Amino acid sequence: MALTTELSHLGVSDDVDRRTDIEKLQWALMAHHKAARTLRIADQIDQLLQGVCESIVTQKPYELAWVGFREEDGSKTISLQAKAGSKVDYTDHLEVGWAEDSPLGRGPAGACVRTGQPVIIKDSAKEAVLAPVLERAVSFGLQSIMAVPIFKDAQSVIGVLLVYATVPNAFGDIEVHLFESLADDISIGLRNIERQKILDTEINKREAVQQQLGDALRATIEAMSRTMESRDPYTAGHQARVAKISIALAEKLGWSQIDKEALYLAAMVHDIGKMGIPSDILTKPSVLTPLEMQLVQQHADLGYQILKDIPFPWPIAEMVRQHHERLDGSGYPRKLKADAILLGAKVLAVADTLEAMGSHRPYRPALGLSAALEQIQREAGVSLDSEVVSAAFALAKGDNSLQAILDARHV
Ligand SMILES: [Fe+2]
């Protein structure tokens, strides 16, 4: 088959050391096969190009392979991107270009980039016309040279793959076609890496925005929590302490980060419904009347009403509504039982009990952590989830972090 090149007519010699077609084909096929494997696994451009060059030169007599990119600078240079082979010194200080009117552009690489066609030098020693350009190749014993274009799309050449052999006439039509197909694979590989890079940048941006949104959500919830507690100084810090205990329990229970995040948010606003309860009832130091108690108990539903339209990715509003429900149906507002109660609400129930009993209040001293633990132990499996209670005991046994949370005045 005919190859249109600027140079191919120049150097076919009858007395070249002709290899059998089978041998030549084997070299090219093996090089193509190994390079294709590299192309599949490379995820960086330099790794891809270097891998391809190294794969090619595993086949003797291919002793040098390099890839250059067409630069759109004033002097139309070809920048060397990767190189490999025992004759790699050939490329030291090698200056190549693709300008037709420059000596640097008259070699096979330049002609290939310029025309978008493969260029074959069958015997560099006999290319009289190109002698000055090929002198260096001859001095390195590089007798056959093949340049194939790397396309960006059907028209634009973005680079060139050069393969050198230490025997003459190493590249016939079939071999050139194999390397052309390899150059197409390089082009696809480059495009894929570029696409992946764009995708990775997009993903990183989205992750940063998501992180920021998460931080903003947390800060908003914390602001809501503080605003709400400013009405009720007697329980200032209660929600934050419950949140800390809840997270510590969830950690003992082996919860995922994302589930802990949801629990934290729910805990920080679990009593937000108290905003709808008259503050003189909330702060009443004496025992509440049944009617007042009924009003206070409405805070679970009120909290749900406040939060239910916020599109949280978790059932925050429902956890808030259920934080006073109890396994045996003795809770409120809906007297839910066992499995009807969200696990998050079960954790909140234990954390709320521990905090309420263990923490100091201006109108009464703390009842103490041991009293609180005794209380939840009695309720384990009755009104409180026994696994969550066990987690609380494990927490209390481990160190004094539970006590430290309870002692914190401002959290
Ligand atoms: Fe509550």
Residues whose N, C-alpha, C, O or C-beta is under 5 A from the ligand:
A	BS01	LIG	H270 D271
